[in-house]
Each structure stands twice: as structure tokens, then as C-alpha cells.
Amino acid sequence: MKNKANELYGWLQSAVWDCAQGDLFGETNDPYKIEALADKLFNDVGTCRDLLGDRIYDAVEGNLKDGKALELCNHLIEIGHETVKIAIMGFIKDHKIGDIV
């Protein structure tokens, strides 16, 4: 699950870049403006939670109660990005995964 967490973290970074690029499509191709918006999205708890929540659900084939989801979430938390950590802790709490309720 640690590899899957790293994969999801990398996917999140790409996803926010793609979102920023799409949001600014037609306005600018300036990579600094795109990067600034991507950083803003990456540091938004709601964005991270929405994007990662779906991917976590898919990764455990919809079974959030079998322990794999908690293991995956814990590995994502261990990566250490504060926004991701807060987003994942909220996901754990709201879905009553593991002992955090």
C-alpha cells in the first residue's frame, strides 16, 4: 500500500496541474501562473480530499472497512504534506475508517 500511496500522491500533483492548466486554458500559457494556481489547488483541503477520496475508494474497490483503506490513508499521511494530511484525516473520520471516529 505504500507504493500505492506514493502513486496517488504523484497522481494528485499531476491532477492539480491539469486542473490549473484547464482552468487557465485560453487565458495564458504562462507556466508560472499555471504553477501558482496548481499550488493553490494543492494547498486546498477540499480539493485534495475530493480528488484523493475517489482514488482511495477505487484503490480498495469500494471496501473502506477491510483495513486496506486505513493502511493506504496512513501511508498518505506519512508522506507529510500538511494539506494532504488534513484532507485524509477528514476522509478517515467521515467514513469511519479504523479507530478515528
Steps between C-alpha positions, in 0.01 A plus 500: 500500500796733547571489127133567430511802734804636317323439171190686621709790630672532163165474325364782722789725401430433132124539546524847656739606223252375240214678680697825510598470136138432403374786714735744331455358149471780251608759756868420530769245432725664758640207701547722806131592508402139446737389775363765738144377446611136530668582832183673619293193408754263657484696824120493511373228735170462318665454162746243634225315680269490199772379267659248737175372647385361169840344436515338845153358448607358163828364638319291762221406261241680708574307820598770747468269802745216429817667628655573161337843487642591842842373401491702178380811685773464761766479230360814338516676837861384545601674176477811714334771291283686751204557270494136391526393863201714603298387197567132569429531872163654412433221252582238767273669753206552267511144368564355847809314381699336778505635854466869412132592532 
